[in-house]
Amino acid sequence: MTAEDVQKFAEGSPEERAELVSVLVRAGCATGRRKKHVDSGAVGLWLRGVHLLIRTLGFGRVLRLLSLAAPGYARADLPSAQELGRLKRAVQTHSRSNWFVNGDCKSEAVTAFLLLRRSGLKAVLHVGVREHPFALHAWTASGGVCIPDADPRGHAFTPVLSIDCGGQ
């Protein structure tokens, strides 16, 4: 890849990015298939890294950085329910067992969003609000599964911000 191709990938439209990815797949530099399993160790590293970024930069800035870390193209195939279930269990297990993260919904949602988008899967990150008592909650939705749950403890949250397609 030339510097021109890298710039085209970073600043180009989703169609131009998809074209470059297709060229890389044909050249053997990238794989055309996504992993069918979730690497539990990688989930823990991503979760801790995302949580550290949120604590140091702030949630708003991390949301703006999603366009750099989460690609804007998506594959046509849908994730299986088993695959999404494994990812959900891995994210929640690492989140609750780690004293540093300690079940933070923002970290769980951003981590799930990044891992799904980096696998080329469609995902939408939601931030919602509840009025009585006032609370905010974040979750990622993909294939009908929410990571973490969209309505923890039975409380309904109204989405006020939704991010899809590489942080847009």
Disulfide bonds with the S-S distance in Angstrom:
none
